[in-house]
Amino acid sequence: MHMKKLMICAALALAITVSAAQNNENSEKNAKHPVIILKLDDMTYQPSNDNWQRCLDLLAKNKIKCAVGIIGFSLEKDHPEYFKWIKEQHESGMIEFWCHGYRNRKSSDKSGEFEESYESQKETLEKCQNLAKAKLGFTFKSFGPHWSGVNADTVRAISEIPEITTWMYGDPKDAGKSKKYIYPRFLGLEYKTFLPDVEKFKESYNKLFKKHECLVLQGHPMAWGKNERWENFVAIIEFLKSQNCEFMTPSEYYEQRVKLLP
């Protein structure tokens, strides 16, 4: 009789544990997950680039929108196929191309281009916009510096580029003076630069997702070969899909979720 009671108690305890786990799982599934903006950095002209193509093919297959940062110097020389491809992707609405600065910075450069004077930064931003208009037929709506810090002159210079409405990984305190909607950095696709890690990503995401309506996730497809880095990126995308996240571009989120707020 005593054994029977123990068995009944054990069964009840197991049922309660299973029920609690299921309730917790259902609660997580039903929780509101943030909009995801995939901020993919450092696109330049390459005769062929399997890493970029593999990444964008995966996103297209899954109907996932993303934002691709073009470094402006790559628009200087004539590369008709490169420009044609960018135009087609732009017109599809699935990829937003954004201003990732102009300079192809090298490790020997003493400073980033957005750590310099107001005049220099204004000239850089205008050069990028003019090149985009001339070669691609549109101007950039979003901005994020390439391998560079920023300063007070960045805020002043970017405030004078009216076509740009959003700034990825700026400081929210600069929103008023810059006249831009600023996306802060909370989480990236890579736990160290160039190194996606799905388990570390999940751990960080699960701590953050309830606190934010939007997460901008930075990554560098050029650095992901067909290896463990790539496999981790794929796993991160699968995880985000499993959470029923919505993917948007930075300008789309601004236009639909921010600009229309009362």
N, C-alpha and C positions, 0 to 999 in steps of 0.2 A: 504493500500500500504506500509506504514511504517512497519507494522507487518510482511508483506511478505518479505521485505528486511532483517529484523532482522532474520527471519527464515532461509533465504538463507545464510546469514553471519554465523549463528550458524552451519549450515550444513557444510559449507566450512571449518570452524575452526575445527569441529569434524573430517572431512575427512583428514585434514592436520595432526592433532594429531595422528590419527590412522595410517596414512602412515608413519609418523616419527617413531612411535613405531615399526611398522613392519620392517622398514629399519634398525632400531637399533638392533632389534632381529635377522634379517638376517645377519647383520654385525658381531654380536657376534657369531652366528653359524658358519660363514665362517672364523672367526679369527683362526689363527694357535694356537692350544693348545699344551702344552708341553707333552713330554713323561713322563709317570708316573712310578716310581719305588716304589712298596709297600715294605717297610722295616718293617718286622714283627719280633719283638724281643722276646728273652727269651725262646726258645724251649729247654726243657729238657725231659728226659724220664718220662712218667706217665703211670701207668697201663691202665688208660682210661682218656681221657681229652675231654669232650664234647665241650668246648669252642674252642680249636684249631681245632677239627674236623669240627665243624660247619663253621668256617671261611674258611678253605681250601676247603671244599665241595662247598661253595658258589662261591669261585673263580674258581674252576674247572668247575662248571656248566656254568659259564660265559666265560670260556676259557681265564681267566685273569692270567698272569704270576705274580709271586711275589718272594720275597727274604726272607728267614727264617734264623734268627740268632740262631745258636746252641751254648749253653754254654758248653765248652769242658768237664767239669767233668762228664757230662751225658754219655760220650762215654767210660768211664773207665770200668764199670761193663758190663758183657755180657747180652744184651737184644736183642736176635736174631730177634724178630718181629719188634722191633723199628728200628734196623739197616736195615732190609730187606725193610721196608716201605720207609726209607730215600733213599736207593739205587734206588728203583723203581721211586720215584718222581724225583730224580736227572736225571735218564735216560730219563724221559719223556720230559725234557727241560722246564717244566712249573714252577718249583721251583728251585731257586738257594739257596743252603745252604751256609752260610758264617760264619766266625769266630767271635763269640761274646764273646771272652775271655774264660777263663777256670774256674775261681773261682765262686762258689755259694755264692756270697757276702751276709753278714748279716749286720744288722744295727749297730752291735757292732764293726764291722771292722773299724779301724781308717782311712784307706785310700783304694782307689780303686787299683786294680792290675796294672793299667797303669799310676799310679802316683808314682811308685816305681823306683828302679834302672834299668839301662840299662840291666844288667845281668839278673835280675829277669824277666823283660819284654821279653827279647829275649828267655829265657827258657820257658815262658808261651806260646809264639807264636809257638815255635818249638814243644812243647808238644801237642798243638791243632792240628797242621799239622800232626804229627806222629800218633795221635789217629785217625784222619779222614782217613788217608791212610790205617791204619791197620784194622779199623772196617768198613769203608764205601767204601774203594777202590778208593778214590779220595782225593785230597787236596783242601782246601778252596782257592778261588780266591779273595774274598772280606773280609773286616774287619770292625768292629765297636765295640768299647768297651762297656762292660756291666757295668752299674752303676759305672762309673769311669771317672775322668778327664784324661787328657794326659799331657805329658811334653816333653821336648827336647829329652829325652831318648826314648820316644815312636817313635819319628821320626827316630832316629838312628836304633832302633831295627827292626822296620817294613821295613826299607830300605834293610835289610839283609834277608828278606823272599821273594825270587823271585817269588814264585807261586802266591802271593797276588798282584793283579794289581790295585784294587780300595779300597778306604777308605771312608766309609760313615760317614759324619758329622765331617770331619777333617777341618783344617784351610787351605784354598787354598795357603797361603804363604809357607806352608810346602811341596807343591807338588814336588818341585825340589829335596830337600834333602831326602824326603821319597821315591822318585822314584815311586810314586803311583798317579793314577788319583783320585782327591779328590772331593767328593760330599759335598758341604756345606748344611747347614740346612736353609731352607726358610719357610717351612710349614710342619705341621704334620697332622696325622689323628685325633689327640687328642688335644683339646685346653688346657687342663691340663692333666698331666700324667694319663693315663687309662680312660680318659673321652672324647669319641668322641661327637661332637656336629655338626650336619649337617649345621645348619644355620650359626654358627660362621665359619665353614669351607668354606662355599660358599662365605661369605663376604671376607675372607682373600684370597681365591683362585682368585676371580674376580679382586682383586687389583694386584695380582702377575703374573697371567698366561702369560700375554703378555711380561713380562720381562725376562722369563727364557725358555730355550729349554728343560729343564728336571727338574722335582721336585721329590725329594725323600721324601716319606710320611711315617713317623714312627708311629707304633701302637703296642699294647700289647694284642694280642688275649686272653691270659690267664686271663685277667682282664675283659673280656666282657662276662657276663652271658647272659642268654636268657631274656634280659630285655631292658631297654631304651638305655643302652650303645650299645648293639648289634643292635638295630633298627636304631640308628644313624649311625653306621658303614655301614649297608646295604644301607641306604639312601645316604651316601657319595659315595659308589660304583656306585649306580644308577645315581647319578649326574655326576660323571666322565664319565660314559658310554654315557650319554646324550650329553656330550661335544665332543664325538668322540675321546677321548684320547687313545693313544697307550700305552699299558703296556709292560714294558720290565724288565729284570733282570739287576743288576748293571754291571755284566761282559758283558752281551749282548750289552748294550748301549755303553760301553767302546770299545768293539771290532768293532761294526758296525758304531758308530757315532763319535768316538773320535780318535781311533787308526789309522783309515784310512784317516784322514784329512791330507792334504799336509803340 
